[in-house]
Every structure is written in C-alpha cells, then in structure tokens.
C-alpha cells in the first residue's frame, strides 16, 4: 500500500498508508480525527546516483581545474 501526505487544518501534516482506490479520498487525522485532504508533494524518484560522502572516502582524486582537459578521464 502506498503512503500519501495529508494536511490537517488543525494539527498540520501527516502521512497515511491508503489503498490505491482511496488515493483521492480524505483521511482522518491521527491526532484529532478531522477529515484531511491530501497535500501536494513531489513524488519520490528512487535512490540517488550521488552520495554526499567526501571525495577522499569514495576513492576519487580531487581535480585542481575544471576537468574538461585531456588529462582528466
């Protein structure tokens, strides 16, 4: 079951797991029980291709220039 983001007018945002057939229906807020509408969010795109690890940890060498020269593979 996918997770959807909702926004309660009283309590704020929350996430609820819903069946695909219920994607457009309001969900009860877990804190106060009020029916809440889905919030517009950016869809998840899966794992990222880059990591935030420092270059030394990844085994890469730092370049002293832009990298658009014959010495840089």
Secondary structure, 3 states (H helix, E strand, C coil): CEEEEEEECCCEEEEEEECHHHCCCCEECCCCCCEEEECCCCCCCCCCCCCCCCHHHHCCCCCCCCCCCCCCC
